[in-house]
Amino acid sequence: MLNSMPTTARAFVLLQLLLLGACSEAATHDGGNAGAASALPGSGGSAPVSPAARQRNPECTAPNGVSNAPATIAETLTLINALPKPLTLACFLQSLARPLAINATNSLFSLQPAQGRRSPRIFVFARSMVMSVVPAGDTANFLEFGETRADFRSLKAELEFPVSAALSPNAPFEDLLFNDQLSKCAVCHASESVETTTLGVRQFVSGAIRPLPADKVAAASLAQELAACNSSAEPERCALLDGLFGWGPVTDADFDPEMPTFFP
């Protein structure tokens, strides 16, 4: 859609989207890159966790009958709605089943950008979905999604934390709308189209993009960041790192090498 716009219009839309801060490398915002779909975990070593065995906070534990291994945006919403409120992003991450497969990137070319190698953008693989978080910065309260579609495309979504009440099925898609024809992800993710409309809210799919391998940050390095984290100085960053790395094995994973990157 953007490709059909005049140059000046495209530049205006790009500026507005950059100011709104909601585009990504692989998922949404990124999602996904938020993550990005059509990505498959690769081989990788387990990252050390500290301590090895901890009593999980009951408030950050999926209740009976609710999966703590969501594979879709809808299943993630079910888990979020089942957990006690207000729900922080760190508590949600703690609730996820282990082991976790992640890909962390130091890339700054995203509107969910890394804040250096100590606080990279972290993609969490979940079968047919990739979620992404960043431990610090203006987007540290956002969970981004990219749910797999064919041909390296993904359904984009995002949620802002803390979550104070049960969310509607449309909640992950509402804030992504730029207008009736575009989502905020359209500038970074090619060939955007509407997959469906639910209760008046459009859900967009677009091309998935993987981070450059050169920007990868090892899971073991992030486990060390947790061990060294000063919770008095950086409480939210330490809590998010703990939610990811403090509750069981975390392994490095790779995106499908056939998935495009933003830069060739």
Legacy VTK file of the C-alpha trace (Angstrom):
# vtk DataFile Version 3.0
C-alpha trace
ASCII
DATASET POLYDATA
POINTS 264 float
0.000 0.000 0.000
2.783 2.452 0.811
4.474 1.672 -2.494
1.533 3.208 -4.341
1.752 6.491 -2.425
3.541 9.588 -3.775
7.028 10.054 -2.334
5.997 12.958 -0.121
3.049 11.030 1.278
5.207 8.024 2.001
7.721 10.224 3.802
4.962 11.766 5.901
3.570 8.356 6.849
7.062 7.112 7.718
7.677 10.118 9.951
4.351 9.653 11.708
4.980 5.970 12.275
8.435 6.609 13.634
6.992 9.110 16.076
4.271 6.692 17.088
6.888 4.061 17.776
5.311 0.859 16.600
7.255 -1.036 13.962
9.536 -4.023 14.157
12.042 -6.419 12.692
10.254 -9.715 13.027
6.993 -9.642 14.830
5.105 -6.388 15.333
6.116 -3.059 16.599
8.300 -5.762 15.446
6.634 -8.441 16.952
7.995 -10.247 16.235
9.286 -9.695 15.986
6.900 -8.320 18.559
8.882 -11.087 16.903
8.269 -12.879 13.502
6.481 -15.770 12.248
7.652 -18.610 10.042
10.707 -18.759 12.292
11.877 -22.053 13.654
14.191 -22.565 16.643
17.640 -23.729 15.721
20.195 -25.563 17.796
21.745 -23.802 20.741
23.186 -24.406 24.172
21.234 -23.988 27.386
21.895 -20.794 29.283
22.642 -21.101 32.992
19.857 -19.931 35.282
20.072 -18.738 38.853
19.043 -20.378 41.037
18.462 -23.780 39.427
15.272 -24.513 41.351
12.947 -21.814 42.644
9.443 -21.836 44.003
7.344 -20.125 41.363
5.219 -17.223 42.561
1.624 -18.541 42.648
0.440 -15.262 41.140
2.690 -15.901 38.129
1.556 -19.499 37.608
-1.025 -20.584 35.048
-4.109 -21.950 36.809
-5.260 -25.507 36.215
-6.721 -25.981 32.775
-4.857 -23.043 31.206
-1.787 -23.737 29.068
1.457 -22.007 30.013
2.861 -22.834 26.565
0.735 -20.669 24.243
1.325 -21.161 20.529
-0.956 -18.437 19.164
-1.964 -14.880 19.990
-5.390 -16.123 21.129
-3.827 -18.690 23.474
-1.529 -16.024 24.891
-4.543 -13.831 25.586
-6.213 -16.740 27.411
-3.160 -17.126 29.652
-2.938 -13.389 30.323
-6.625 -13.210 31.236
-6.255 -16.168 33.605
-3.390 -14.652 35.596
-4.041 -12.310 38.568
-4.269 -8.569 37.918
-2.582 -6.197 37.753
-0.264 -8.342 35.651
3.256 -7.176 34.864
5.171 -8.267 31.797
7.805 -9.882 34.045
5.125 -11.971 35.787
3.679 -13.085 32.446
7.134 -14.158 31.255
7.713 -16.039 34.492
4.503 -17.993 33.893
5.722 -19.481 30.586
6.701 -23.137 30.413
10.384 -24.015 30.295
12.682 -24.482 28.526
12.385 -21.210 26.618
13.979 -20.860 23.180
15.106 -17.298 22.489
16.963 -15.174 19.975
18.326 -11.894 21.329
19.535 -9.119 19.048
21.460 -5.906 19.596
19.817 -4.293 16.578
18.836 -0.652 16.876
16.901 -0.697 13.614
13.494 -1.240 15.121
10.914 0.725 17.027
11.309 -1.829 19.779
15.081 -1.233 19.734
17.780 -2.867 21.803
19.339 -0.709 24.501
22.812 -2.156 23.985
23.971 -5.738 24.404
23.042 -5.732 28.089
19.399 -5.018 27.185
18.849 -6.450 23.706
15.592 -7.155 21.992
14.605 -10.709 22.939
12.482 -12.951 20.711
10.767 -15.882 22.435
9.860 -18.780 20.123
6.520 -20.473 20.765
5.933 -22.998 17.984
3.714 -21.082 15.532
4.405 -17.707 17.113
7.275 -15.450 18.115
6.950 -12.892 20.923
9.437 -10.122 21.609
10.376 -7.946 24.583
13.148 -5.527 25.484
14.352 -5.113 29.098
14.804 -1.323 28.973
13.777 1.727 26.997
10.508 3.316 25.944
9.020 0.010 24.702
9.979 -2.108 27.721
6.309 -2.491 28.709
5.263 -3.931 25.350
4.876 -7.567 24.295
5.033 -7.934 20.525
3.719 -10.848 18.471
4.240 -12.411 15.079
1.994 -15.427 14.436
3.151 -17.653 11.590
1.574 -17.531 8.178
2.775 -19.051 4.903
5.599 -17.595 2.806
7.373 -15.831 5.686
4.404 -13.684 6.607
2.980 -13.148 10.067
-0.065 -11.793 11.848
1.076 -8.820 13.913
-0.146 -7.837 17.376
0.989 -6.083 20.529
-0.036 -5.642 24.158
1.015 -3.040 26.688
1.663 -4.011 30.316
0.760 -3.913 33.119
-2.619 -5.430 32.324
-5.186 -4.349 34.889
-8.285 -6.248 33.738
-9.369 -9.033 31.399
-8.686 -8.165 27.756
-11.045 -8.502 24.810
-10.127 -10.666 21.798
-9.453 -7.450 19.860
-7.046 -5.980 22.411
-3.828 -7.284 20.764
-4.783 -5.614 17.460
-6.442 -2.332 18.415
-3.350 -0.242 19.121
-1.623 -1.328 15.904
-4.069 0.538 13.676
-2.641 3.600 11.929
-5.838 4.117 9.928
-8.469 1.962 8.222
-5.998 0.884 5.552
-2.678 0.546 7.382
-1.216 -0.763 10.588
1.750 0.889 12.254
3.907 -2.004 11.026
3.418 -1.221 7.334
6.586 0.840 6.900
8.948 -1.895 8.086
6.999 -4.961 6.936
6.246 -5.382 3.237
3.050 -6.473 1.511
0.676 -5.746 4.345
-2.899 -6.943 3.923
-5.981 -7.446 6.065
-6.412 -11.055 7.133
-9.735 -10.632 8.890
-11.941 -8.118 10.670
-13.356 -8.951 14.088
-15.934 -6.664 15.690
-14.773 -3.854 13.445
-11.059 -4.215 14.190
-8.823 -5.196 11.289
-6.042 -7.721 11.762
-3.050 -7.300 9.463
-0.522 -9.762 8.095
2.735 -8.731 6.449
6.230 -9.928 5.674
8.300 -11.301 8.546
11.887 -10.120 8.943
14.654 -11.753 10.959
17.447 -9.902 12.766
20.952 -9.965 11.337
22.982 -12.862 12.800
25.877 -10.485 13.487
23.730 -8.701 16.093
22.901 -11.847 18.069
23.404 -11.820 21.853
23.878 -15.215 23.515
21.367 -16.429 26.093
24.247 -17.214 28.460
25.317 -13.577 28.314
21.838 -12.458 29.356
21.768 -14.952 32.222
24.956 -13.282 33.429
23.222 -9.900 33.120
20.527 -11.202 35.462
23.114 -12.411 37.955
24.775 -8.979 37.921
21.573 -6.936 37.866
21.090 -4.270 40.543
17.378 -4.353 41.341
17.633 -1.161 43.389
19.033 0.785 40.442
17.078 -0.921 37.622
14.050 -2.670 39.152
12.018 -3.113 35.964
14.954 -4.299 33.861
16.005 -6.799 36.527
12.425 -8.042 36.931
12.049 -8.669 33.194
15.386 -10.492 32.974
14.348 -12.553 35.986
11.005 -13.364 34.370
12.861 -14.799 31.388
15.986 -16.340 32.875
15.242 -17.007 36.539
12.818 -19.921 36.311
14.364 -22.717 34.280
16.447 -23.505 31.192
16.716 -20.982 28.371
18.318 -21.941 25.068
19.594 -20.046 22.059
17.535 -20.425 18.892
17.844 -19.231 15.317
15.348 -17.914 12.814
14.873 -19.802 9.579
17.890 -18.729 7.464
15.602 -18.366 4.424
13.620 -15.599 6.143
14.482 -12.161 4.726
16.429 -9.554 6.667
15.692 -5.830 6.416
19.160 -5.206 5.024
20.404 -7.708 2.380
LINES 1 265
264 0 1 2 3 4 5 6 7 8 9 10 11 12 13 14 15 16 17 18 19 20 21 22 23 24 25 26 27 28 29 30 31 32 33 34 35 36 37 38 39 40 41 42 43 44 45 46 47 48 49 50 51 52 53 54 55 56 57 58 59 60 61 62 63 64 65 66 67 68 69 70 71 72 73 74 75 76 77 78 79 80 81 82 83 84 85 86 87 88 89 90 91 92 93 94 95 96 97 98 99 100 101 102 103 104 105 106 107 108 109 110 111 112 113 114 115 116 117 118 119 120 121 122 123 124 125 126 127 128 129 130 131 132 133 134 135 136 137 138 139 140 141 142 143 144 145 146 147 148 149 150 151 152 153 154 155 156 157 158 159 160 161 162 163 164 165 166 167 168 169 170 171 172 173 174 175 176 177 178 179 180 181 182 183 184 185 186 187 188 189 190 191 192 193 194 195 196 197 198 199 200 201 202 203 204 205 206 207 208 209 210 211 212 213 214 215 216 217 218 219 220 221 222 223 224 225 226 227 228 229 230 231 232 233 234 235 236 237 238 239 240 241 242 243 244 245 246 247 248 249 250 251 252 253 254 255 256 257 258 259 260 261 262 263
